[in-house]
Amino acid sequence: MSAAAASDDTPLYLHVGFSGSRRLFDAGAHGDIDAKAFEDALVPLLAEQIRQACADLKVAPHHALCGLSQVAVGGDFAFTRACARLGAVQCIVLPQPLDDYLAAVSPSTKQPDFTGPEADRARELAGSEHVISTRVASVASGRDERLDDTNLEIVDTSDLMVCLFGDDAGKRGGAAAAMQFAMSRDKPVLALDLAVHDGRPVLTRRHPPPEASLLAPALQQPVAPKLLSAAGPLHATLSIQRVKDRHSEIARSRQRSFRLGAAAIILSHMGATAAAAGALALHGLTTPGLLPWILGFELILLAWGWWSHHRLHASHAAPEWAEARLIAEAAASAAAMGSVHVALAHLRTLPFPLPYQPMLRSLNTQHLRDSRARAAGQAVAAIALAYVRERLGERDADGRRGQWNYYDRQASQARFRLRWVVWPTFYVTSGLAILSTLLKFLMVLPWPELHAWLPGFEQLEHAHDAAERWMGFFAVVLPLVAAAALSYAAAHDLEARASTYRDMAEFLALQRQLLLAATSRAELARLMLETEYRLVGETVTWYARRRFTSVP
């Protein structure tokens, strides 16, 4: 991300994935160890290892932590408690729904994965205050495939992978498989070996510290003492509204810069070409003192155009406009979904550029955190009505608010500019250029019979030369005006706006009816996600067009 689209004070979530052994120690060899006391002693050690890994990766203090794990016996219990100790939020990722997960039976031992007390404890941890979501990562029918899918989901969503190797490290779907997945994807890995010494846990790093070069650039910031301090949690609050407002203002500023620069480039080159053609047309027909003024004016216009072009590209106005609007729209989407506690899948599935992935994951995490309490107790009809009014807008008197009104208004404006500004200018100036060139063509042909047919033709030769010069002037300038009209349409993206914005307005009009008619929370969530997918998807498509657009 550019400097316009990200800064050091923009909080992000560092997503820490975890996979660990179910058996922390060999109960046969250490039968005198109390499992609960052993886990209690392991939690601060694991939290400190995660804290130190963040320091090794040079993660800035304004980055918050989000843990990702299952809620299995052993390592997952300890990791969940370590997240709470660090002040991190956590997302539980499961291979199947929680009830089925807790009732699962191992196919090899024919024993339940959880005893009754362990299942109760897993439910208690999954319902902890810092756990913001529980989701299922697999629809596979086989147990091994479900475990692999879950490990892959945790690895792919993580910035750092923590793998804890205890007594059963080599089992299918365990820490070894997760570490292999992470290393194949060039993810930083914190591999920890768990041993027992004098009845207490000992953690040893299996590899050197995680490489900072593997971390997303957006998360690589200078180390600050606050991060290394044992006092206070590693926690920051990401304000979705703040991200939206900040990047919306950046987008408006860069848009103004781009459009002013584009206008300056087009007008200066049009003026310079007109001055050059005028100088040719008037050469030898004016007083000697006028021609230098015309040529000087041409030089000024050329210099102005060159400077405007250089300044526009040096300022990166177009890419920064595109980047800021993309982030602002993603944040607006997250804010609009604030009353529905559901993962923002469209922020992950849409083809956003890779540098934006940390920000998008952070927006989704903060949304899950904010919406967990906000969504409770609200009626479906009230949520739908508020979403339609605030996000889509209504055809009210001013017609200004909401995406529906925005797309309808912008499509109409784009069609008006194309129909009454661009195309008339292009066709009229092109037609006059053809006429001027034709007249000049006729003037330069030899017409000896005119001397016989037209008395006094010799006296009209001076006027003939002047007309020929002016026809040449118009033959040069008018095609430039026609090209400028097309450049204006391209710079303002008029054709794409007229088509895609009209389609979007029609889609939102239909979607509004479906949203207001929704009768269940699941149906409403699906319709809202579908709406956001289209809205944000249009911005992603616009970004692909605008990101590398220059002034033709």
Residue pairs with C-beta under 8 A, 6 or more apart in sequence:
1 218
1 323
1 327
1 355
1 356
1 359
2 316
2 319
2 320
2 323
3 320
4 250
4 254
4 316
4 320
4 323
4 324
5 247
5 250
5 320
5 323
5 324
5 326
5 327
6 218
6 359
8 60
8 62
8 221
9 62
10 62
10 243
10 359
11 62
11 63
11 64
11 236
11 237
11 238
11 362
12 62
12 63
12 64
12 218
12 219
12 238
12 358
12 359
12 362
13 63
13 64
13 65
13 66
13 89
13 238
13 358
13 361
13 362
13 365
13 366
14 54
14 57
14 59
14 63
14 64
14 65
14 66
14 159
14 160
14 219
15 66
15 67
15 68
15 157
15 158
15 159
15 160
15 361
15 365
16 50
16 65
16 66
16 67
16 68
16 83
16 88
16 158
16 159
16 160
16 161
16 162
17 67
17 68
17 69
17 154
17 155
17 157
17 158
17 160
17 161
17 162
17 178
17 182
18 67
18 68
18 69
18 75
18 76
18 79
18 154
18 161
18 162
18 163
18 164
19 69
19 70
19 75
19 151
19 154
19 161
19 162
19 163
19 164
19 174
19 175
19 177
19 178
19 179
20 69
20 74
20 75
20 76
20 78
20 79
20 162
20 163
20 164
20 165
20 166
20 174
20 175
21 74
21 75
21 164
21 165
21 166
21 167
21 168
21 169
21 171
21 174
21 175
21 194
22 72
22 73
22 74
22 75
22 166
22 168
22 171
22 174
23 74
23 166
23 167
23 168
24 35
24 38
24 39
24 42
24 74
24 75
24 78
24 166
24 167
24 194
24 201
25 33
25 38
25 166
25 167
25 194
25 196
25 201
26 167
27 33
27 35
30 196
30 199
32 199
33 196
33 199
38 196
38 199
38 200
38 201
39 77
39 78
39 81
41 200
41 201
42 78
42 194
42 201
42 203
43 78
43 81
43 82
43 85
44 82
44 85
45 201
45 202
45 203
46 78
46 79
46 82
46 162
46 164
46 192
46 203
47 82
47 85
47 86
48 230
49 162
49 190
49 192
49 203
49 205
50 65
50 82
50 86
50 162
50 190
51 86
51 227
51 228
51 230
51 234
52 209
53 160
53 162
53 188
53 190
53 209
53 210
54 63
54 65
54 160
54 227
54 234
55 223
55 227
55 228
56 209
56 210
56 212
57 160
57 188
57 210
57 212
57 215
57 219
57 220
58 212
58 220
58 221
58 222
58 223
59 215
59 219
59 220
59 221
59 223
59 227
60 219
60 221
60 222
60 223
60 224
60 227
61 224
61 226
61 227
61 234
61 236
62 221
62 236
63 219
63 221
63 234
63 236
64 88
64 89
64 234
64 235
64 236
64 237
64 238
65 83
65 86
65 87
65 88
65 89
65 234
65 235
66 88
66 89
66 90
66 91
66 365
67 79
67 80
67 82
67 83
67 88
67 89
67 90
67 91
68 90
68 91
68 93
68 154
68 157
68 158
69 76
69 79
69 80
69 90
69 92
69 93
69 154
70 76
70 92
70 93
70 94
70 95
70 101
70 150
70 154
71 77
71 80
71 92
71 94
71 122
71 125
71 126
72 113
72 122
73 113
73 114
73 118
73 122
74 166
75 164
75 166
75 175
77 121
77 122
77 125
78 164
79 162
79 164
80 90
80 125
80 128
80 131
81 125
83 89
83 90
83 130
84 90
84 128
84 129
84 130
85 233
86 233
86 234
86 235
87 130
87 232
87 233
87 234
87 235
88 130
88 233
88 234
88 235
89 130
89 131
89 132
89 365
89 368
89 369
90 128
90 130
90 131
90 132
91 131
91 132
91 133
91 134
91 135
91 365
91 368
92 126
92 131
92 133
92 134
92 135
93 135
93 137
93 150
93 153
93 154
93 157
94 101
94 134
94 135
94 136
94 137
94 150
95 101
95 136
95 137
95 138
95 143
95 146
95 147
95 149
95 150
95 173
96 104
96 136
96 138
96 146
97 136
98 123
98 126
98 134
101 113
102 113
102 114
102 119
102 122
102 123
103 112
103 114
103 119
104 112
104 113
104 114
104 143
105 111
105 112
105 113
106 112
106 113
107 143
114 122
125 131
126 134
132 365
132 368
132 369
132 372
133 341
133 343
133 368
133 372
135 343
137 149
137 150
137 152
137 153
137 154
138 145
138 146
138 149
138 150
138 153
140 146
140 149
144 172
144 173
147 172
147 173
147 177
148 172
148 173
148 177
150 173
151 173
151 177
151 178
151 181
152 181
154 161
154 178
155 161
155 178
155 181
155 182
155 185
155 187
156 185
157 361
158 182
158 187
159 187
159 188
159 215
159 216
159 219
159 358
160 187
160 188
160 189
160 190
160 210
160 215
161 178
161 179
161 182
161 187
161 188
161 189
161 190
162 189
162 190
162 192
163 175
163 176
163 178
163 179
163 182
163 189
163 190
163 191
163 192
164 175
164 192
164 194
165 175
165 176
165 191
165 192
165 193
165 194
165 206
166 194
168 174
169 175
169 176
170 176
175 191
179 189
179 191
182 188
182 189
183 189
186 214
187 214
188 210
188 211
188 212
188 214
188 215
189 207
189 210
190 205
190 210
191 205
191 206
191 207
192 203
192 204
192 205
192 206
193 203
193 204
193 205
193 206
194 201
194 202
194 203
195 201
195 202
195 204
196 202
212 220
216 355
216 357
216 358
217 355
218 355
218 358
218 359
219 358
226 232
227 234
237 366
238 362
238 363
238 365
238 366
240 331
240 334
240 335
240 338
240 363
240 366
240 367
240 370
241 331
241 335
243 327
243 328
243 331
243 359
243 363
244 328
244 331
244 332
244 335
247 324
247 325
247 327
247 328
247 331
248 324
248 325
248 328
248 332
250 320
250 324
250 328
251 321
251 324
251 325
251 328
254 317
254 318
254 320
254 321
254 324
255 321
255 325
257 312
257 315
257 317
257 321
258 312
258 317
258 318
258 321
258 491
259 491
259 492
261 308
261 309
261 311
261 312
261 315
261 317
261 551
262 312
262 487
262 491
262 551
264 304
264 305
264 308
265 305
265 308
265 309
265 312
265 551
266 484
266 487
266 488
266 491
266 551
268 301
268 302
268 304
268 305
268 308
269 301
269 302
269 305
269 480
270 477
270 480
270 481
270 484
271 297
271 301
272 298
272 301
272 302
272 305
273 476
273 477
273 480
274 477
274 480
275 294
275 295
275 297
275 298
275 301
276 298
276 476
277 472
277 473
277 476
277 477
278 294
278 473
279 291
279 294
279 295
279 298
280 469
280 472
280 473
281 469
281 470
281 472
281 473
282 290
282 291
282 294
282 469
283 291
285 466
285 469
309 551
312 318
312 551
313 550
318 546
318 547
318 548
318 549
318 550
319 547
319 548
321 546
322 542
322 543
322 546
322 547
323 543
323 547
325 539
325 542
325 543
326 352
326 356
326 539
326 540
326 543
327 356
327 359
329 535
329 536
329 539
330 347
330 352
330 356
330 359
330 360
330 363
330 536
330 539
331 363
333 344
333 346
333 347
333 532
333 535
333 536
334 344
334 347
334 363
334 364
334 366
334 367
336 387
336 390
336 391
336 528
336 532
337 344
337 367
337 371
337 528
337 529
337 532
338 367
338 370
338 371
338 374
339 371
339 374
339 375
339 378
339 383
339 386
339 387
340 371
340 375
340 383
340 521
340 524
340 525
340 528
341 368
341 371
341 372
341 374
341 375
342 371
342 525
342 529
343 364
343 368
344 363
344 364
344 367
344 529
344 532
345 529
346 529
346 532
346 533
346 536
346 537
347 360
347 361
347 363
347 364
347 536
348 360
348 361
348 364
349 533
350 533
350 536
350 537
350 540
351 540
352 360
352 540
353 543
375 383
380 518
380 519
380 520
380 521
380 524
381 516
383 521
383 524
384 515
384 516
384 518
384 524
385 516
387 515
387 528
388 394
388 512
388 515
388 516
389 402
390 402
391 402
391 403
391 531
392 402
392 403
392 404
392 508
392 511
392 512
392 515
392 531
393 401
393 402
393 403
393 404
393 405
393 406
394 401
394 402
394 404
394 405
395 404
395 405
399 405
399 409
403 504
403 508
403 535
404 505
404 508
404 509
404 512
407 501
407 502
407 504
407 505
407 508
408 501
408 502
408 505
410 497
410 501
411 497
411 498
411 501
411 502
411 504
411 505
414 492
414 494
414 495
414 497
414 498
414 501
415 498
415 502
417 489
417 492
417 494
418 489
418 494
418 495
418 498
421 485
421 488
422 485
422 486
422 488
422 489
422 494
423 485
425 481
425 482
425 485
426 482
426 485
426 486
429 478
429 479
429 481
429 482
429 485
430 478
430 479
430 482
432 474
432 478
433 474
433 475
433 478
433 479
433 482
436 471
436 472
436 474
436 475
436 478
437 471
437 475
439 467
439 471
440 468
440 471
440 472
440 475
443 464
443 467
443 468
443 471
444 468
450 457
451 457
451 458
454 460
486 552
487 551
487 552
488 494
489 495
490 549
490 552
491 549
491 551
491 552
493 542
493 545
493 546
493 549
496 542
496 545
500 538
500 541
504 534
504 535
504 538
507 534
508 531
511 527
511 530
511 531
511 534
514 527
515 524
515 527
515 528
515 531
518 524
518 527
